[in-house]
Amino acid sequence: MAISCDVAVLGGGTGGYIAAIRAAQLGKEVVIIEQDKIGGTCLHRGCIPSKALLRSAELYAQMKDSASFGIEANGVTLVFPKVQERKQAIVDQLHKGVQYLMRKNKIQVIQGKGRIIGPSIFSPKSGAVAVELSDGEMETVVPSNLIIATGSRPRTLPGLAPDGTHVLSSDEAMIMEELPASMLIIGGGVIGVEWASLLNDFGVQVTLLEAAEQLLPSEDEEVARELQKQLQRRGITVMTGVKVLTESFEVKDGCVHISAQSGEDVTVLQGDKLLVSVGRQANVENIGLENTDIGLHQGFIRVNEQMQTTEPHIYAIGDCIGGLQLAHAASHEGLVAVNHLAGEPAHGYITAQVPRCVYSRPEVASVGWSEKEAKQKGRDVKTAKVPFSAIGKALVQGEREGFLKMVADAKTNDLLGVQIIGAHATELIAQAALAQLLDATPWEIGQMVFAHPSLSEIIGEAALAIDGQALAL
């Protein structure tokens, strides 16, 4: 017998389960269909476990540098299996928390592989989901509205398919039982930079390769240069503007060998393992889209501002629609979709107001437009850049490297963007994002009383500096 509900969510990752919770709060009967574990990539293979590893790596680096704080500690030892145990314990605790939320909100979770079906005896329109359960039995879920939240998976390169031994994606790297002596990383985006940072802190020799002329190609050029400088200072080999010759890949004497070309120069690189981090591709295959009129664009599901597909009763959110493939973006998209299908006021979805974070050492975070993007959009801009070395709390913490850059419209004084590289950038960016949401100008931000000493003073200082009124520069 088919299961009828108001809302079915195909995919129980962050965007999916947040959408389900909001729908349940609005009095909807909700079913989640998840083929793996509730929580999805973010909880089990992405955001949470990677940040747990990064925190252990950061702490290990700080302990080795404790003498600079007047604390001499001998015999600091990394026990990587215990690092992995801690990571898994955090994941398990949060997994239990999400399961509790499903029960609390009376959301039915069906574990199995779902496939959208067209008009049938169950429904006169497409959007019902046939679910293959783990025991081979079939179940059919018939919702009034369907939200597709099937996420994404690591993108691969021809000839470099992950084998779990020599070639890894972030999925395989996440469960390594021991650290290699050296790692080659293809891709200098967010994932590649974070892995380069944590592996380096753990003592792994890292070479980071990026095809674009800068790391983090979508971020501010000055931030990218500062990031590269700091990573290289730590001993990471960074090569930008290079083409990796995948056809040259071979495993010889237990090591991986691959060539990288820059102009006419070709360099042969060697490492114990190779990590491919060249983005993620949407999980849109084998979910039954061919049974609907849903359209795709460049491999992603097309949606409107309310997250509706070309079939209005079917919505899509998260990585499978492209755009900012971030867990918090997916969650917000889920809220937009549910509010719309429930007839509730929608908060809207403005990409420029979504914070972008990189949890490397140093951290990088941004919101809004970079100086270059603002100029490309025809804005006459004014900017301010304040170094962390001017902020007392940064010196106290021993984290004086990096800066905050603020971009505003020279004519209207609108805040256009903020970019940060340095200590706790991923926390500080929330204040800039709130300022953008509330349409605050730099002058208004500058009138706020910032606690002293605090890292947040760098935001107030930049807001003052943009009009030549800096107090600490």
LINWO-V996644 format. One record per pair of residues at least 6 apart in sequence whose ideal C-beta (glycine too) atoms are under 8 Angstrom apart, sorted by sequence separation. I is the first residue (numbers start at 1). J is the second residue. D is the distance in Angstrom with one decimal. If there is no record, write none. Layout:
i: <I/I>
j: <J/J>
d: <D/D>
This chain:
i: <10/24/32/34/37/42/66/67/101/119/122/132/133/156/161/162/186/200/232/250/251/260/261/295/296/303/308/309/319/323/338/339/340/357/358/375/388/389/394/408/450/451/464/9/23/37/66/102/119/131/160/162/185/199/208/210/214/216/217/231/249/250/259/260/289/294/295/302/308/309/318/339/357/358/374/408/409/450/464/9/12/36/118/120/130/131/154/164/168/188/216/249/250/259/294/301/302/307/339/357/369/407/408/420/465/117/130/131/162/215/248/249/259/260/306/307/356/406/407/420/435/450/461/9/20/63/99/116/130/131/162/185/196/214/228/248/258/259/307/336/355/356/369/371/407/435/450/461/9/116/117/129/185/214/216/248/257/258/318/319/336/355/356/388/389/406/407/418/461/7/20/64/116/117/128/129/183/196/215/228/246/257/284/289/303/318/321/335/336/355/371/388/389/406/407/420/448/461/7/63/116/117/128/156/215/245/257/303/317/336/354/387/388/405/9/115/116/128/129/214/244/245/256/295/303/307/353/388/404/405/418/445/446/17/114/115/128/154/193/244/245/255/256/284/294/295/301/318/332/352/353/387/388/404/405/445/457/7/16/60/114/115/127/154/183/192/215/244/245/255/256/258/284/294/317/318/333/352/387/388/404/6/114/115/129/154/243/244/255/256/282/284/292/293/294/317/332/352/386/403/415/418/446/16/60/113/114/122/127/153/192/242/243/254/256/281/282/293/303/385/386/402/403/404/445/446/112/113/123/127/242/243/282/292/301/302/317/385/402/403/12/112/122/179/188/242/248/294/300/301/317/385/402/415/442/443/7/9/11/12/17/110/112/170/183/185/188/189/239/241/245/300/384/385/401/402/415/442/446/6/7/8/9/11/12/17/111/112/173/182/183/185/187/188/193/292/294/300/315/332/383/384/442/5/6/7/8/9/10/11/17/110/111/117/179/181/182/183/184/185/186/187/193/208/215/239/299/383/399/402/446/5/6/7/8/9/16/179/180/181/182/183/185/188/298/383/399/404/415/442/443/5/8/12/14/170/179/182/184/215/242/249/297/315/329/382/383/399/414/415/431/442/5/12/13/14/160/188/189/190/214/307/315/328/381/382/397/406/415/12/13/56/112/114/188/189/213/307/324/328/381/382/414/415/428/432/3/12/13/14/188/189/208/210/212/213/239/313/323/326/381/382/394/413/428/431/11/13/14/110/157/188/206/207/208/210/212/307/308/380/381/394/413/13/53/56/116/205/206/207/208/209/210/211/306/307/324/326/379/380/413/415/428/56/110/200/206/208/210/211/305/306/379/380/424/428/116/207/210/211/308/324/423/14/209/211/307/374/408/52/53/193/197/200/306/371/388/408/52/196/200/209/374/381/388/200/283/284/371/406/282/283/362/370/379/49/52/193/282/369/420/49/52/197/280/282/362/368/196/282/306/362/49/418/48/49/307/374/48/305/374/305/373/418/280/48/371/44/368/369/370/43/368/369/368/370/188/367/368/43/44/209/366/367/43/188/366/366/406/365/366/404/39/43/364/365/404/39/364/406/38/363/364/396/405/406/37/186/363/384/397/404/408/39/362/363/406/38/209/362/363/365/392/393/406/38/362/363/364/365/392/393/394/207/363/367/391/393/362/363/365/366/38/207/365/368/391/393/394/352/367/392/205/367/391/359/388/391/357/358/368/390/357/367/32/388/391/38/355/390/184/357/386/184/355/30/32/34/355/386/30/31/32/34/35/386/30/31/32/33/34/35/355/385/30/31/32/35/355/384/31/33/35/354/384/386/21/25/195/353/385/17/24/33/384/391/20/24/195/384/390/24/192/353/383/390/17/21/352/353/382/386/17/20/166/184/192/382/21/160/184/191/384/386/20/157/159/184/386/158/159/182/183/186/189/157/160/167/182/183/184/185/186/187/189/17/159/166/182/183/184/185/186/187/189/84/180/181/182/183/184/186/187/84/180/183/185/186/187/84/180/33/81/12/80/81/33/80/80/173/5/10/3/168/170/10/167/168/169/3/166/167/168/169/170/33/166/168/169/167/31/41/40/41/31/41/160/162/160/10/157/2/50/156/8/53/155/157/80/154/156/154/155/46/50/78/155/45/49/78/155/2/45/154/155/153/154/234/19/152/153/45/152/231/19/152/153/16/151/152/150/151/230/8/16/150/227/15/150/8/227/3/5/7/10/13/15/226/3/5/6/7/8/9/10/11/12/150/219/227/2/3/4/5/6/7/8/9/10/11/13/218/2/3/4/5/6/7/8/10/11/148/2/7/9/10/11/54/57/61/57/60/223/57/60/216/54/58/223/50/54/57/50/53/57/219/220/219/50/216/221/220/219/220/221/220/148/130/129/147/201/148/198/197/222/194/196/197/126/127/193/194/126/148/152/194/126/146/147/148/149/151/152/193/145/146/147/148/149/150/151/152/190/144/145/146/147/148/149/151/145/147/150/115/116/117/149/193/230/115/116/148/230/114/115/116/118/152/117/118/116/226/116/226/226/149/222/223/222/127/126/149/220/125/127/127/147/125/126/147/147/227/226/145/223/222/223/116/223/220/219/11/10/41/47/46/42/19/61/16/15/16/15/58/14/57/13/54/54/11/54/51/11/50/28/15/18/19/22/26/14/18/22/13/14/16/28/15/19/23/14/15/18/19/22/26/13/14/18/22/15/16/19/23/26/15/19/23/69/68/7/65/7>
j: <16/30/38/40/43/48/72/73/107/125/128/138/139/162/167/168/192/206/238/256/257/266/267/301/302/309/314/315/325/329/344/345/346/363/364/381/394/395/400/414/456/457/470/16/30/44/73/109/126/138/167/169/192/206/215/217/221/223/224/238/256/257/266/267/296/301/302/309/315/316/325/346/364/365/381/415/416/457/471/17/20/44/126/128/138/139/162/172/176/196/224/257/258/267/302/309/310/315/347/365/377/415/416/428/473/126/139/140/171/224/257/258/268/269/315/316/365/415/416/429/444/459/470/19/30/73/109/126/140/141/172/195/206/224/238/258/268/269/317/346/365/366/379/381/417/445/460/471/20/127/128/140/196/225/227/259/268/269/329/330/347/366/367/399/400/417/418/429/472/19/32/76/128/129/140/141/195/208/227/240/258/269/296/301/315/330/333/347/348/367/383/400/401/418/419/432/460/473/20/76/129/130/141/169/228/258/270/316/330/349/367/400/401/418/23/129/130/142/143/228/258/259/270/309/317/321/367/402/418/419/432/459/460/32/129/130/143/169/208/259/260/270/271/299/309/310/316/333/347/367/368/402/403/419/420/460/472/23/32/76/130/131/143/170/199/208/231/260/261/271/272/274/300/310/333/334/349/368/403/404/420/23/131/132/146/171/260/261/272/273/299/301/309/310/311/334/349/369/403/420/432/435/463/34/78/131/132/140/145/171/210/260/261/272/274/299/300/311/321/403/404/420/421/422/463/464/131/132/142/146/261/262/301/311/320/321/336/404/421/422/32/132/142/199/208/262/268/314/320/321/337/405/422/435/462/463/28/30/32/33/38/131/133/191/204/206/209/210/260/262/266/321/405/406/422/423/436/463/467/28/29/30/31/33/34/39/133/134/195/204/205/207/209/210/215/314/316/322/337/354/405/406/464/28/29/30/31/32/33/34/40/133/134/140/202/204/205/206/207/208/209/210/216/231/238/262/322/406/422/425/469/29/30/31/32/33/40/203/204/205/206/207/209/212/322/407/423/428/439/466/467/30/33/37/39/195/204/207/209/240/267/274/322/340/354/407/408/424/439/440/456/467/31/38/39/40/186/214/215/216/240/333/341/354/407/408/423/432/441/39/40/83/139/141/215/216/240/334/351/355/408/409/441/442/455/459/31/40/41/42/216/217/236/238/240/241/267/341/351/354/409/410/422/441/456/459/40/42/43/139/186/217/235/236/237/239/241/336/337/409/410/423/442/43/83/86/146/235/236/237/238/239/240/241/336/337/354/356/409/410/443/445/458/87/141/231/237/239/241/242/336/337/410/411/455/459/148/239/242/243/340/356/455/47/242/244/340/407/441/86/87/227/231/234/340/405/422/442/87/231/235/244/409/416/423/236/319/320/407/442/319/320/399/407/416/87/90/231/320/407/458/88/91/236/319/321/401/407/236/322/346/402/90/459/90/91/349/416/91/348/417/349/417/462/325/94/417/91/415/416/417/91/416/417/417/419/238/417/418/94/95/260/417/418/95/240/418/419/459/419/420/458/94/98/419/420/459/95/420/462/95/420/421/453/462/463/95/244/421/442/455/462/466/98/421/422/465/98/269/422/423/425/452/453/466/99/423/424/425/426/453/454/455/269/425/429/453/455/425/426/428/429/102/271/429/432/455/457/458/417/432/457/271/433/457/426/455/458/425/426/436/458/426/436/102/458/461/109/426/461/256/429/458/258/429/105/107/109/430/461/106/107/108/110/111/462/107/108/109/110/111/112/432/462/108/109/110/113/433/462/110/112/114/433/463/465/101/105/275/433/465/98/105/114/465/472/102/106/277/466/472/107/275/436/466/473/101/105/436/437/466/470/102/105/251/269/277/467/107/246/270/277/470/472/107/244/246/271/473/246/247/270/271/274/277/246/249/256/271/272/273/274/275/276/278/107/249/256/272/273/274/275/276/277/279/175/271/272/273/274/275/277/278/176/272/275/277/278/279/177/273/129/177/109/177/178/131/178/179/275/108/114/108/273/275/116/273/274/275/110/273/274/275/276/277/141/274/276/277/276/141/151/151/152/143/153/274/276/276/129/276/122/170/276/129/174/276/278/202/276/278/277/278/170/174/202/279/170/174/203/280/128/171/280/281/280/281/361/147/280/281/174/281/360/149/282/283/147/282/283/282/283/362/141/149/283/360/149/284/143/362/139/141/143/146/149/151/362/140/142/143/144/145/146/147/148/149/287/356/364/140/141/142/143/144/145/146/147/148/149/151/356/141/142/143/144/145/146/147/149/150/287/142/147/149/150/151/194/197/201/198/201/364/199/202/358/197/201/366/194/198/201/195/198/202/364/366/366/198/364/370/370/370/371/372/372/301/288/288/307/361/309/360/360/385/358/360/361/291/292/358/359/292/314/318/360/293/313/314/315/316/318/319/360/313/314/315/316/317/318/319/320/358/313/314/315/316/317/318/320/315/317/320/286/287/288/320/364/401/287/288/320/402/287/288/289/291/325/291/292/291/401/292/402/403/330/403/405/405/311/311/334/405/311/313/314/334/313/314/337/338/421/421/341/419/419/420/314/421/419/419/283/287/319/327/327/327/317/361/317/317/318/318/361/318/361/318/359/360/318/361/359/320/359/338/327/330/331/334/338/327/331/335/327/328/330/342/330/334/338/330/331/334/335/338/342/330/331/335/339/333/334/337/341/344/334/338/342/398/398/338/398/341>
d: <7.6/5.0/7.0/7.5/7.6/6.5/7.1/7.9/7.9/5.8/4.8/6.0/6.0/6.9/6.8/5.6/7.4/5.0/5.5/7.6/7.5/7.2/7.8/7.6/6.5/5.7/7.4/6.6/4.5/6.9/7.7/6.7/5.5/7.2/4.0/6.2/4.1/7.1/5.1/6.4/5.3/7.7/5.1/4.6/4.9/5.6/4.9/5.3/6.0/6.8/5.4/4.5/5.0/5.2/7.5/7.5/6.2/7.1/7.8/5.7/7.0/5.2/5.3/5.2/7.3/6.2/4.5/6.7/5.6/5.4/7.8/4.8/7.3/7.1/4.8/5.5/5.8/4.7/6.2/7.6/7.7/7.5/4.6/6.5/6.2/4.5/7.5/4.8/7.8/7.9/5.3/7.1/7.8/6.7/7.6/6.1/6.6/4.6/7.2/4.7/6.9/7.8/5.8/5.7/6.1/6.9/7.7/7.1/7.4/5.1/7.4/4.7/5.2/6.0/7.6/6.4/6.7/7.3/4.6/6.0/7.8/7.2/5.8/5.7/4.8/6.1/7.9/6.5/5.5/6.3/5.4/6.0/4.9/3.8/5.2/5.6/7.7/7.1/5.4/5.6/6.2/5.2/7.9/5.9/4.4/5.5/4.4/6.8/5.0/6.6/5.2/7.1/5.5/7.1/6.7/4.0/6.3/5.7/7.7/6.7/6.8/7.3/7.0/6.7/4.4/7.7/7.3/6.9/5.3/7.9/5.2/5.8/7.4/7.0/6.0/4.6/7.8/4.6/5.6/7.2/7.4/7.1/6.6/7.6/7.1/3.5/7.4/7.1/7.2/4.7/5.6/5.4/7.7/5.3/7.7/7.8/6.1/7.1/7.2/4.8/5.7/5.2/6.6/7.2/5.4/7.0/5.3/5.2/5.7/5.2/7.2/7.8/6.5/7.1/7.9/6.7/8.0/4.6/7.6/7.3/6.3/4.4/7.0/7.2/7.9/7.6/6.7/5.0/6.8/4.6/3.8/6.6/5.9/6.5/4.5/5.1/7.3/3.8/7.3/7.6/6.9/5.4/5.6/6.8/4.5/4.9/4.2/6.3/7.9/7.5/7.2/7.3/6.4/7.3/7.6/6.5/7.6/4.5/6.3/7.3/7.1/7.7/6.5/5.7/5.5/6.2/7.7/5.3/5.9/6.6/7.3/6.7/7.3/5.7/3.9/7.5/6.3/5.1/4.7/7.7/4.8/7.1/4.9/7.6/6.9/6.1/6.9/7.9/6.0/6.5/5.7/6.2/7.7/5.5/5.9/4.9/6.3/6.3/6.1/7.6/7.8/7.9/3.9/7.5/5.6/6.9/8.0/5.6/7.6/7.9/7.3/4.4/4.7/7.7/4.6/6.2/5.0/5.5/5.2/5.3/5.3/7.3/6.4/7.4/3.8/4.4/4.2/4.7/5.2/4.5/6.4/7.6/7.0/5.6/5.4/7.6/7.9/7.2/4.3/6.5/4.7/5.3/4.9/7.3/5.5/4.7/7.7/6.5/6.6/5.0/5.6/4.7/2.5/5.8/7.6/7.2/5.0/7.0/7.9/7.5/6.2/5.6/4.3/5.5/5.4/6.5/7.0/7.8/6.1/5.9/7.3/5.4/7.2/7.8/6.1/7.0/5.8/4.2/7.8/4.0/7.4/7.5/7.2/7.4/3.3/7.2/7.2/6.4/6.4/6.4/7.4/6.9/7.4/3.0/6.0/6.7/7.6/3.5/4.1/7.2/6.3/5.0/7.9/7.8/4.7/4.9/4.8/4.8/5.2/6.5/7.8/7.5/6.3/7.7/5.6/6.8/4.1/5.4/5.1/4.9/5.2/6.7/6.5/7.2/6.9/7.1/7.8/6.5/6.7/7.4/7.1/4.6/6.8/7.5/7.7/7.0/6.8/7.2/6.2/6.4/7.4/7.5/6.6/7.3/7.1/5.3/3.6/7.5/7.9/4.7/6.8/6.3/6.5/7.8/7.4/7.0/5.6/7.6/7.0/6.5/8.0/7.6/7.7/7.7/5.2/7.8/7.5/8.0/7.4/6.3/6.3/6.8/4.6/4.3/6.8/6.1/7.6/7.9/8.0/6.9/5.9/5.5/6.7/7.0/5.6/5.5/6.2/8.0/6.2/6.9/2.3/4.6/6.8/7.5/4.2/6.5/5.7/8.0/6.1/7.4/6.8/7.8/6.6/6.0/6.2/6.5/6.3/5.9/5.9/4.5/6.9/7.0/6.0/7.6/6.6/4.8/7.7/7.8/6.4/6.8/6.5/4.5/7.2/4.6/6.2/5.5/6.8/6.0/7.1/6.3/7.1/7.7/8.0/7.6/6.9/7.1/7.1/5.4/7.7/6.9/6.0/5.7/6.6/7.7/6.7/6.7/7.1/7.7/4.8/4.3/5.0/5.1/4.8/7.3/6.3/3.9/5.5/7.1/5.4/4.4/6.5/7.4/7.2/7.6/6.9/7.6/6.9/7.1/7.6/6.6/7.9/6.9/7.9/5.7/5.7/6.6/7.8/7.0/7.1/6.2/7.2/7.0/6.0/7.8/5.6/7.5/7.0/5.5/7.3/6.4/5.8/7.1/7.0/5.6/4.1/7.4/4.5/5.2/4.0/6.5/6.5/5.9/7.6/6.7/6.2/5.1/7.6/5.8/5.1/6.3/6.1/6.0/7.9/6.8/6.5/5.0/5.1/7.6/4.3/6.4/7.9/7.7/7.6/7.9/6.2/7.5/6.1/7.2/5.5/6.8/6.5/5.1/7.5/7.6/6.4/5.6/7.7/4.9/5.8/7.2/6.6/6.5/7.4/7.7/5.8/6.1/7.7/6.1/7.0/4.9/5.9/6.3/5.5/4.2/3.1/6.2/7.3/6.5/6.3/5.8/7.4/5.7/6.8/5.7/6.3/6.7/6.6/4.3/8.0/7.7/6.9/4.7/6.9/7.0/7.9/4.9/6.6/5.4/7.1/4.2/7.2/7.7/5.0/6.5/7.4/6.5/6.5/5.4/7.3/7.8/7.8/5.1/5.6/5.0/5.4/6.9/7.7/5.3/7.8/5.2/7.2/4.0/7.3/4.0/5.5/6.2/7.1/6.6/5.9/4.8/4.2/5.3/6.2/5.9/4.0/5.7/7.6/5.0/7.1/5.0/6.9/6.9/6.6/6.6/3.7/7.6/6.3/7.1/7.7/7.6/5.2/7.8/7.6/4.6/5.5/6.1/7.7/5.1/7.5/7.7/5.7/7.7/4.2/6.0/7.2/6.4/7.3/6.0/7.9/6.9/6.5/6.7/5.4/6.7/4.7/7.6/6.0/6.5/6.9/4.8/8.0/7.4/7.2/7.5/7.1/4.6/4.7/4.7/4.9/5.1/6.0/6.2/7.8/7.4/7.1/7.8/7.0/4.5/4.9/4.7/6.3/6.6/7.1/7.9/7.7/5.9/6.2/7.0/6.0/6.4/7.8/6.0/3.9/4.0/3.8/7.2/7.6/6.3/6.5/3.9/4.8/5.5/7.5/5.3/6.9/5.9/7.2/5.3/7.5/5.9/5.8/7.2/7.1/7.4/5.2/5.6/4.0/7.9/7.1/5.6/7.9/4.2/7.5/7.7/5.0/7.6/4.6/4.0/6.6/5.8/6.3/7.7/5.6/7.0/6.7/5.4/6.1/7.2/4.3/6.7/7.4/7.8/7.1/6.8/7.7/7.9/5.8/5.2/4.9/5.3/4.8/4.7/5.1/3.8/6.6/7.7/7.4/5.3/7.7/7.5/7.1/6.7/4.4/7.9/3.7/5.9/6.2/6.2/7.3/7.3/4.7/5.8/7.0/6.8/8.0/7.9/5.5/6.2/5.5/5.6/7.5/5.0/7.5/6.0/7.3/7.2/7.6/6.9/7.5/7.8/6.1/5.1/5.0/5.9/6.0/6.4/6.4/7.2/7.4/6.5/5.3/5.5/5.7/7.3/6.9/7.9/7.0/6.9/5.4/6.1/5.8/5.0/7.5/6.4/5.9/7.8/8.0/6.2/7.2/7.2/7.9/7.4/5.2/7.4/6.9/6.2/4.7/7.2/5.6/6.9/5.7/7.4/5.2/5.9/4.7/6.3/7.9/8.0/5.4/3.9/6.3/5.6/5.9/7.8/6.7/5.3/6.0/7.0/7.8/5.9/7.5/5.4/5.6/5.0/3.5/4.2/7.4/4.9/6.9/3.6/6.9/6.6/6.6/5.7/6.6/6.1/7.9/7.9/7.0/7.4/6.6/7.1/7.6/7.8/7.0/6.9/7.7/5.7/7.5/6.1/4.3/4.9/5.0/5.0/5.2/5.2/5.2/4.7/5.1/3.7/5.0/7.9/7.2/6.8/7.6/7.5/6.9/7.7/7.3/6.4/4.4/7.2/5.0/6.6/5.7/6.0/5.8/6.3/7.1/4.4/4.0/5.9/6.0/7.8/6.7/6.6/7.0/6.5/7.3/6.2/4.9/3.6/8.0/5.3/5.4/6.6/6.8/6.0/7.8/6.6/7.6/4.0/6.8/6.6/6.5/7.1/6.5/7.7/7.7/7.9/6.6/7.4/7.8/3.7/7.4/6.4/7.3/5.0/5.8/7.3/5.8/5.7/4.5/6.7/7.9/5.1/7.5/7.0/7.8/6.9/7.4/5.8/3.5/5.0/5.2/4.7/4.7/4.2/5.2/7.8/4.8/6.6/5.1/7.0/7.3/7.1/7.2/7.4/5.0/6.2/6.8/6.3/4.9/7.0/6.1/6.1/7.0/7.9/6.0/6.0/3.4/6.2/7.6/6.9/4.1/6.7/3.9/6.2/5.5/6.8/5.7/7.9/6.0/6.3/7.0/7.1/8.0/7.2/6.5/7.0/6.4/7.0/6.5/7.8/5.9/5.3/7.0/7.0/7.4/5.6/7.5/6.0/5.2/4.7/5.1/7.8/8.0/7.9/4.9/4.5/6.9/7.9/6.8/7.9/5.2/7.4/4.2/6.5/6.9/7.6/4.7/7.2/3.8/5.7/7.6/7.6/6.5/5.2/7.4/7.4/7.7/5.6/7.8/7.4/7.9/7.4/7.7/8.0/6.9/6.9/4.3/4.2/5.5/7.8/7.9/8.0/6.8/2.9/3.1/4.8/5.5/5.5/4.8/7.0/4.5/4.8/7.0/5.6/6.8/7.4/6.0/6.9/6.0/7.9/6.7/4.5/5.2/7.0/6.4/6.2/7.2/7.7/7.0>
